[in-house]
């Protein structure tokens, strides 16, 4: 069942992206950026954690997980070292995803 829910979540995210790409004049870069921002907003609202509990590894595959990682890294750095820690932790934690 884990494989099914993971596949369905990742497939749903991809399907939404494809529908947006086909029906609007947005470019793939716009859609990617939008999904990163949506992932960060969902993480801020606490919804992304519920999605991770439901879809397990499926929520770590799409680009929305990068927005979640950015938000979590910035929040952790801010809690440890303030504003400077927010930016330094943001870069050190997500550098693997960036490269």
C-alpha positions in Angstrom: 0.0 0.0 0.0 3.0 2.3 0.6 3.9 2.1 -3.0 0.4 2.9 -4.2 0.0 6.0 -2.0 3.5 7.3 -2.9 2.8 6.8 -6.6 -0.6 8.5 -6.4 0.7 11.5 -4.5 3.7 12.1 -6.8 1.5 11.4 -9.9 -1.1 13.8 -8.7 1.5 16.6 -8.3 2.8 15.8 -11.8 -0.7 15.7 -13.2 -1.5 19.1 -11.7 1.7 20.6 -13.2 0.9 19.2 -16.6 -2.6 20.5 -16.5 -1.3 24.0 -15.6 1.3 23.7 -18.4 -1.3 22.7 -21.0 -4.0 25.2 -20.0 -2.0 28.4 -19.2 0.8 30.3 -20.8 3.1 29.6 -17.8 6.5 28.1 -18.6 7.9 25.1 -16.8 10.2 27.4 -14.8 7.1 29.3 -13.6 5.4 26.1 -12.6 8.5 24.8 -10.8 8.9 28.0 -8.9 5.2 28.0 -8.0 5.4 24.4 -6.7 8.4 25.3 -4.5 6.5 28.2 -3.0 3.4 26.0 -2.5 5.5 23.4 -0.7 6.9 26.1 1.6 3.4 27.5 2.3 2.1 24.0 3.0 5.0 23.5 5.4 4.3 26.8 7.1 0.7 25.8 7.6 1.6 22.4 8.9 -0.2 20.6 6.0 3.0 19.2 4.5 3.6 17.1 7.5 0.2 15.5 7.1 0.9 14.9 3.4 4.2 13.2 4.4 2.4 11.0 6.9 -0.1 10.0 4.2 2.1 9.6 1.1 5.3 8.6 2.9 8.2 8.7 0.4 5.9 10.0 -2.3 5.9 13.5 -0.8 9.7 13.6 -0.9 9.9 13.1 -4.7 8.2 16.1 -6.3 9.5 19.6 -6.3 7.2 20.6 -3.5 9.5 18.8 -1.1 12.2 21.3 -1.9 10.0 24.1 -0.8 9.4 22.2 2.4 13.1 21.6 2.9 13.8 25.3 2.4 11.2 26.4 4.9 12.3 23.8 7.5 16.0 24.7 7.1 15.3 28.5 7.4 13.2 28.0 10.5 15.7 25.8 12.2 18.5 28.2 11.5 16.5 31.2 12.7 15.7 29.3 16.0 19.4 28.6 16.5 21.2 31.8 15.4 18.6 34.4 14.4 18.5 36.1 11.0 22.1 35.2 10.1 21.5 31.5 11.0 18.4 31.5 8.9 20.4 32.2 5.7 23.5 30.1 6.7 21.4 27.0 7.6 19.3 27.5 4.5 22.4 27.1 2.3 24.1 24.3 4.2 21.0 22.2 4.6 19.6 22.5 1.0 22.9 22.6 -0.9 22.6 19.0 -2.0 19.2 19.7 -3.5 20.4 22.8 -5.2 23.3 21.0 -6.8 
